[in-house]
Amino acid sequence: MGVVERLTSLFRKSPRPEPQSPDELRLAFRGRYHLFKLLLNANNKALDLMAEMEEALKGAWPFGMSFVRSRCTSVSTSVFQIVKNLTDLAPGKYNALFPRFKEIQTKINPHLRPAEVSQGGALVRSLREVDKSMADQVGSKMASLAEIGRQVDFRIPAGFAITATGYGLFMDHSDLQAEIDRRIQSTNVGQLDQLFSLSASI
């Protein structure tokens, strides 16, 4: 090939893609616009949650680890949606965000894990003997309800709570955790509809 032919081949325009019909263009635009709206919604949700956590840190109201865990989980969900929608909008450009997201989650999760609960002790506790220090044994709602009754002399139902120990023994005896793990592993948790179906089935 001569010099002229080589230069010509270098500067020759690549063939234009086949023109799309107006309906195809409209459909493609609608899909990208929907992804963009999802991206903005997830971003706004993450910002709102972080603003709420910043307000809590100012001491405006008391909060416990249940608040921290729930907000961190919600922020993580929103950030995952942001990353997913970004990669769907611009394939190949943001693939590095997924491993980085997983790395951050790995570092955060140990700090959010509930305190280890002794496997000994009662399987069931009356609300009369529960207080706020038992949140990791009976759940924050039950502990708060019992604490309200104790602090403000408010009449609460003569109820009881199944402890984490009782729950653990039940799950072990029925071998339910293995089934729950199996369902989680076989579900695409990135798809919200599948995630809701998984939660309902569990």
N, C-alpha and C positions, 0 to 999 in steps of 0.2 A: 504494500500500500504506500502510495506517494505521500509527500509532506502535505500537499493540498488536501488530499482525501482525509488524512488524519485530522487536520485542523477542522475540516468540514464536519467530520463525525463528532468531534469534541463539542462544537457549538450548535450542532443540530438539536432542535427542540425535541424533547421527549413527546411521544404521542399523547394527545389530550385524552382524558378519560371519557368514556361514553356519556353523553348528557343524560341526566335523569329527568324523568317526567315530573310535572308539577306535583302530582300526587305523591310520588316517591320523596321529593324534596320536602313536602309538607309533613309527611310521616316522620322523616328523619329529624326535622326541626322539632316536631312535637316531642319525640323521644328525648332529644338532648335538652330541651326546655324543662321537661319533667325531671330529668336528672339534676339539672341546675337548681330547680326549686327544692328538691330533696336535700341537696348540698347546703343551700342557704338555711333551710329549716334545722338541719342537724347542727350547723354552726351556731345559729341563734340559741338553740337549746343548750349547747355546751357553754356558751357565754353566760346565759342566765344562771346555770347551775354553779359556775365558778364565781359569779357575783354573789350568789346566795351563800356560798362557803366563805367568801371574804367578809360578808356581813356577820356571819356567825363568829369568825375569828376576832371581830371587834368587841365581842362580849355583849352583843345586843340581846341575846337570849341563851339559855343553857342548852347544851347539846351533848350527846354521847356518841359512842362508837357506832351505834346503829345509824345515826344521821350521817356520819362520815362514810360508812360502808355503802349506804344507799346512794349518796351523791357521787361517790367515786365510781360506782357501777354505772350510774346513769351517764356520767361524763364519758366513761370508756365506751359505752354504747354509741353515744353521739359522735365521738371521735372516729370510731370504727366506720360509722356511716359516712362521715366526711371523706375518709380515705377511700372507701369503696366507690363513692360517687365520683371522686376525682379520677380514679383509675378507669372508671367506665366512660367518663367524658373525654379523657386523653389517654387512650391505651398505650402502655409502655413507658409513660413519662413519670409516673409516681409509684412504680412497683417497689421502690426501696422503702416506702412508708410502711408497708405491712410488716416486714421484719423489725423495723424500728418500733412500731406500735407493740408488737409482741414482746420485745425486749423491755420496754417501759412497764408493761403489764407484769412481767416476771419480777421486776424489782419492786413494784408496788404491792402485789398480792400478799407477801408474807406479813406486811404491816397491817393488812386489813383482816387477816384471819382471826376469828374469835379466840379468846383465851382457851387454853386446854381445860376441859371440864373433867374432873375426876370421875372415873368410871364407877366408883363406889357411891354410896349414898342412896337417898330415897328415889324411887321411880316416879312417885307422885307427891306433890306438895300442896297443902291447903293454902289458899290465898292469905289466910291469917298469919302464916309463918313466912311469907315471901316479902322481901324488901328490894330496893333498887339495886343492891349489890349482887342480886341473883339473876341479873339480866341474861348472862350467858348460860344459865341453867334452865330458865323457864321462858326466855324471850323477853324482849324489851317492853312489849305491850302489857303482858301479865305483871311484870315487875313494876311498871309505872302505875297500873291500876291498883295494885296492892299498896304501893307507896302513897298514893293519893288518899286511900282509906286510912292509912296510918297518920299522915301529916295533918289532914284537915278534918279528921273525924267524920269522913263521908261514908255513908253506908254503901258497901259494895256487895255484890252477890256472894253467897256462901259457896264459892266455887273452888276449883283446884286446877293445877297445871301439871302436865306431864313433863318431867324433866328431860334434859338432854341425855342423861343416862338411860332413862326409860325408852326414849326414842331410839337410841343406839342399839339397845338390846332387842327391841322389836324389829329393827331393820336387819340386824344380824340373824335373828331367828328365822325371819321370813325370806332371807337372801334377796331382799328387794333392791339393795344398793347396786348389785351386779346388773339387775335388769334396768335400773335407771341409767347406769353408766353405758349400757349397751344402746339404749335409745338415744342418749346424747351423742354417742360416737357415730350413730347412723343418720343423724340429722344435720342438715346444712344450717348451722346456727346463724349464718350470715343473712338468711332469708327470714324476714320478720314473720311471715305467715307460717312458716315451718316452726319457728321458735314458739309462737303462740300455741300451735297444735301440740308441740312437745310438752309445754307447760300444762296444758289441759289434760293430756294423757297421763302425765306423772301424777 
